[in-house]
Amino acid sequence: MSIRFIKQSGGEKAEENAGVQATVARMLAEIEAGGEIVTQRYAERLDGWTGEIVVPREVIEAAADEVPQRLKDDIRYAHDNIAGFARAQLESCRETEVELRPGLRAGQRLIPIASAGAYVPGGRYSHIASALMTVTTAKVAGVGHISAVSPPRPGKGIPAPILYALDYCGADRILALGGVQGVAAMAFGQFGLPPADILVGPGNAYVAEAKRQLFGRVGIDMFAGPTDSMVIADGDADPHLVAWDLVGQAEHGQTSPVWLVTDSAALAEAVTALIPACIAELPQPNRGAAEAAWADLGEIVLCDTREEMAEHADRVAPEHLHVQAADLPWWRGRLSAYGSLFLGPQTTVAFGDKAAGTNHVLPTSGAARYTGGLSVHKFLKTVTWQEVAPEALRELAAVTARISRYEGMEGHARSADIRLEKFFPGEAFVVTP
């Protein structure tokens, strides 16, 4: 039997401002042409910020004094987990050298990117965790210079916990800038920054579009849309846990889809009944965001078998995928399209979002079909090298010459021919097809 929708999404919402792309293009052009003065004007107009753009050392130190010790300890706990996992990822990569044939050696090197720029959101919520995820991972990868920007609050600046986290994790320079102007400042190397080789971190539609338009001139972590989350649950799952796991992710905003996939009609019914009450417990503006997300984009899918559940999950390719069902090893081996996988009722997406150690900068909008999330690998260039000794040169050069002439690329063929002539004078070789 085909899957059935107990509650079906109305489809993803269009962005409120249909002119995002044009607005961002205009801003980037103005900032690149006009330099730091234009960036500062945008900071004044859009962030309400007239203070220093580069956060002074004394302000960072004063911010550290404002952060309660318990929160400092929590930041350090999360940092240690994130850094530990990033180091494990780094150790899974290695430089390689192989002799493909006698005298023909090839290999790969892993070279950290010279300069990275991290965007840390600061709109509705203060994203301490985004500071941890981006800067810590870049630091472990060995990036030479890490810059960070975050929106300042009028008259106050960047919230003290974000400043503390950025500094603790190793940001070399922090700018009080939000939105497109913050992204542009890092990309163009303003305010004493080296131009960023890669831009990372989540942000609103304008930030995402700025990164998209700059891609090619600089690297980016991924094309990011609104966050999304799916729960797979069987009849033994706790409906209260499931409901809260969906609501907890829906509070990201009205464009954030959440989905429940289950083989239990009873569980689907129970979760449907619980969600409004869970949402009602949230404070504003979280409550309004979760209400809109659930009403417009929430979905409950009923399947007959666990294989149907897995197939549906792989089609959707959610950013976050949480399995609350029996036989977790089966699910871990079977599922193949997700940004990050959460196994069992004792974990939750919030753990990964904040402190468990895996990165929360993840592919959205189905991009998990072809890419993973932010990791040390994003900050490393895997480059190759080769070296040819005389015992490999004869055959390699002759093969190269013949293939090149088959393709009509005579210059390539000649660069092989002259090596045969130089290093093996007087010998005859077949260099034509």
N, C-alpha and C positions, 0 to 999 in steps of 0.2 A: 504494500500500500504506500502511496506517496505521502510526503510529509503534509501536515495540516497546520494552519496558522490559527492559534487560539486568539492571538492579538497580532495584527500586522502593522508594520510601520507605514506611515504615509509617504515615505520617501525622504531623502535628505533635503534639508532646507537650503534654499539658495541664500547666498550671503546677503546680508541686509544692504550692503552697499555694492551695487552692481558695477560701480566704477573703481573697484579696488585696484585692478590691474593698471588702469590709466593713471590713477592717483600716484601709485608707487613709482611708475615709470617717470612721471614728471618730477617727483621728489628726488629720486636718484640722480636724474640729470642735473637738477638745480644744485644738489649738494656737491656733486663731482665738479661742476663748473665753478661754483662759488666758494667752495672750501669750508673751512671751520666757521666762518661768520654765518653762513647759511644754516649750518648744522645747529649753531647756538640759537638762531632765530626760531627754528623748528622746536628746539627744546623749550624755549620760552612760550611759544604758542600752544604746543600740544601737551607738554608736561607741566607747564606752569613753573618752570625752573629757571632761575636767574643766577644761581650760585655757580661755583667752580664745576667744570665738566670733569676734569681729572680729580678723582677723590684723593685729597691729601692724606699723607701717612697719619697725621695727627687725628684726622676725622675717623680713620679706620680704627685707630687705637682707642679713641673715645667710644666708638660703637661697641668695641669688645667689652668695655666697662659697663655698658648698658645691658648686655645680654645676661640673663640669669644663669647661674652656674648649672642648674639642671638642664637648661636648653643647650649650653655649651657641651655638657657631657653627652647629650643625645646627638648633637651634631657630630661629635667625635666618634660615637658608636657607629653611626651610619657611615661616616667617612671610612672608618676602618674596614667595614664590610665591603663597601664599594671598591676601595683600593685593593683589598685582598682578592676580590673576584677579578678585578682588572689585571692584577699581577698573575693570577692563574691563567687568564686568557693570553697574556703576553708569553708565558712559558710554553703555551701550546703552539706558538709560532716559532719557527727556527729558520736560520739561514741554512742553505743547502748547497752542496757541491757534488757533482756526479760526472764520471767519465763515461760518456755515451758510447764512444768507440775509442780504441787506442789513439791517444793524442788529441781527442776532442773533448774538452772539459767545459761544462756549463754550470751555472749556479744562480742563486738568488740571494739578494741582500734585503734586509728590512731597515729602512731609513725613516726615522721620525720626521714628521712635517715640521718645518721651521717655525711657523707661526699659526696659532689658532685663535679664533674669536668665539666667545661663548655668550649667547643671549640668555638672560635670566628673566622670565616674566615677573611683572609686579603690578598687575592690574587688580582684578577682583581679589586675588589671593597673593600672599607673599610666598614665592616658590623657593623656599630654602633648599628643598630637595633638588631642584634643577641646578642650583649652584654646585651642589655636591656631585651630581651625576656627570656634568660636563667637564668641570675643571679637574676634578680628581682623576678621571679617566685619561684626559690629555696629559696630565702630569706623569702618571704611571707609564704612559706610552713614550715619554721622553721628549715631548714637544718643547722646542727651544724657547718660545715666548707665548704666554697665554694671556690674552686680554679678555675682559668681561665687561658687559654693559647691562644695566638694569634701570627701569624707569624710576626716577626720583619722585617723591611726593612733594607737592608744593610747600615750600618753606621748611621742609624737613630733610629731604634727600632720600637716598636709598635706605630702606629699613635696616636697623642695626643687625638683626640676625643674618640677613643676606650678606651684608658687608663682612661680618665675622666669618661666615661660611666660605665666602670667596677667598678671603685672605688666608684662612686656615688651610684650605685645599691647595693653595699655591698660585693664585692669579697674580701675574706680574704687574698688571695695571688695571684699575677699575674706573669706568666712566659712568657718570650719572646721566645716562641717556636711555630713552625708550624708543620703541617703534622703529620705523624705517630709518630715522636719523641715527639710531644706535647701530643698526646693522651696517649702514653706509660708512659710519666713522671707522668701524673695524675693517671693512673691506677696502676702503681707500687709504687707510693708514693715517688718519687724522689724530691730532692732539698727542703727537709723539709716539704713536703706535707704529710698529712695522705693519705693512699691509697684510691682512690675514690670508693664509693659504687655504684655510677651510673655516666655514662658519657652522656652528652647531648650536643646538638648543631649541626648545619649543617656543611658540609665540602665537599671537593672534593672526588673523587673516592677512594683515598688512606685513607683519614680520615674515610670515611664510612666503608671501608673494615677493617680497624684497629678496629673500634668499633664492627663490626660483629664478628671478630675473638676473641675478648676479652669477648664477651657476654657469660654469664654463670659464669665466674670469677667475673665479675662486671655486673651490670644492664646497660642498655642503653635506650635511649628514644624510638628509633625505628630503623629499617633498612631503610636507606634513599637512594633514587636514585635521579636523576635530578628532579628539580622542574617542575611542570606542572600546567596548568590552562585551564579552560573551561568557555566559555560564552554561556548562553542560552538567546536568544533574539527573540522577535516576530517582526511583521512588523512595529510596532510603535516605535521601538528602533531607536536611533540616530546612523547611521552607522559610523559617525566620532568617537563617544565615543567607540563604539564596536571595531573599528579598532585599536585605540590607546590602549585599554585595552589588546588586544591580543599582540600587538607589545611591550608594556611595560613589559609583562612577558617573551616574547621571548628573550629579551636582557640578560636574565640570562645566556644563552649559547646555543651552537649548539645542545646540547642533551636535550633541554627543550621543550616538546611538548606543543602546544596551539591549542585549538579546538573551533570552533563556531558551535553551534547547533541551528537551526532556522526552523520555518515553513513558512518563507517568501523567495521566490526566489529573489525578488527585493532587499531585505536586503543583501542576500548572494552575489549577483552581485555587489552591492555598496561597501561592505566591501572588496571584492576581488580587486576591482579597487583602493581602498584607501590605502591598506596596503603597497605597494611598496613606495608610496610617504611618508608615515609616517616613514618607516624605513630609508629612505634617509635623514630625518631630524636629525637622531641620530648622535652623534659624534662617532669616532672610539675609542675603539674597540667594543662599543655597537652595532654599525651598522652591523659589520661583524657577530657578534653573533646572532643578530635578523634575518639577512638575511638567515643564515644557518639553524636556527631553523625553520623558516617559510617555507623555500624551502623543507626541508627534513621531518619535523615533523608536520607542520601546516595542519589543517584539517577543512573542512567546510562540515557539514552534514545537509541535508534538510529532514525534517519530515512533515507529514501531520497534526498531532495533537499535542497538548501539552503533552498528555499522552505518545506518542511515544518519544517526546523530553526528558521527565523525565525518561523513561525506558532506553534510551540510556545513559543518564548521570549516572544512577545508575550502569549500566554495566561497564562504564569506571572508576567510582569512582575517580574523579579528586581530586588533592590536594586542589586546589582553584576552587570554583564554583560560578560564578557571574550570577545572573538572572536579565535581563533587559526586563521584560515582564509584561503584565497586571496580576492583581490578585496575588500580592505577598504572601498573606496569604496561598493561595492554594499551591504555590510552596514550601513555608517553611514547610507545613505539609506533602507534598507528597514526596519530595526528601529525600533520606535516606543514600546515600553513598558519602561522601565528607569529606575533611579535615576541611575546613571552608567555610561558605556560606555567600555570599555578595548579598544583596537584593536591587534592584532598581538602577536607573542611577546615583543617587547622591552619591553612594558609589563606591569604586573600590578596587581591590585586594591590590593596593599599600598602601591604608590606613591601612589595616590589617598587611601588611608587616612591616610598620614603626611605627605607632603611635596610632592606634585606641584603642588598649587595649587587643584584643584577640591575642593569641600567633601565631607567624608565623612559628614555628617549627612544621611541619605538615606531615602526611603520604603521600608518593608519590607512583607512579607506581602501583596504584590500591589498595594499602594497606588500604585505607579508607573504604574498604568493612568490615574490622574487627577491626580497631583501630581508635582512635582519635589522636589529636596532643598533644604536650607538655602542661602540666597543673600542678597545685599544686598536683594533684593526683599521678603524676609520682614520686614525692618526698616524698610520704607518704606510709608507710606500714600499710595495714589494717590487723590487727592480731586479733585472737579470743581467748576467755577464757571461761572456764566453772567451775561451782561449784555445787557439789551434796550434798544435805542434806539427812538425814535418810529416810524421807518419799518418796524420789524418788529412793533411792538406791536399794530396793528390786526388783522392776520391771526392772530397767535399767540394773542391773548386770545379772539378769537371762536371759533377752533378748540377751545381749551381749554374754553370754556364749553359748547360743544355736546357734546363728548366726555363732559364731566363729567355733563351732564344725561342723556345716554344711560345712564350708569352709575348714575344716581340719587344723585349726590353734589352736592347743591345748594350746599353751602358752598364747594366748589371752584369751582363755576360763578360764584358771586357774587364771589369774590376776583378773577376775571377781569373780570366785568361792571363792577365799580366803577372799574377802571383805564380802561376804555373811556369811562366817564362822566366821569372826572376829566380825562383828557388829551385827549379829543376831544369836548368838550361840544357838544350839539346835533346830533351825527351819529347816524345810525341804523345799527344792526348786527344781523345775524341771529345770535342767541345761543341759540336753541332748535333742537332737532333737526327 
